Amino acid sequence: MKRLHILLFITYTLTPRTGFALSAEATEGKTLYPACHVCHNPEADPPAGPPMWGVQRRYKRSTIDDEDFIKSMVDFVKKPTLENARHDMAVKQMGLMPPLPLADEMLEKIAAYILEENFPPPCAHWSIAVKRANEKGDMKHAKKDQHMLERFCD
């Protein structure tokens, strides 16, 4: 039985939600999401924050259910710390995001949207990252992002 629960958890966290309509809360969150997209825009050069595709994946992998996902995201956005950051490389490259002084209800709706949305892979972000890494001579980073491009975008 324990194996079944683990398998269901892995399937849930790694399977994109395609063909599902957004919940009412997530639909409201979508209208508030532009506040996040300013920094999490995958086409920004230079980027101000990691693309939401990756943020969503990291939160899904590190939380136990939808409620935990939303609570963890809201807690981080209200008071970002190095200890509760989910993306060490992004923090190293772009710094820790500033706290967002929004009402919990708004943050919960945005987090619900981030949880439910089927974000496309950030191909433009990876292309920009490969170019920048090559310019800096950071072949390890260039190779990693090139791999992501080939895996998800070609």
C-alpha angles and dihedrals in degrees: 000000000000090000090053091053091049091048092049091048092050092046091049095048097045101038116088116230102242124169093020123121116231117257117250090257092050091047089057089045090055089061089054095043097090087079087065096039091064089075101020095054106136091209096055116119109224096022118229094196139004117279113267091239089071095038090054092049093050093050093046090052094048102042129072101221144346093282092052090046092054095042093047093049094046091048091051096046092049093049114009114198133172089242095059098035112120099199112056095177093052091050090049092050102036105018130239114312117247118252114266111226096212128133116270090241091057093046091049091053092048090048090050089053092048089049095050104034119100098225115196118239110274097246094159090052092052092047090053091045092052091051093048094045091050090050090052093045090243096145094169092059092041090052093048093051092043088054090052090050092052093044099048109016111039 
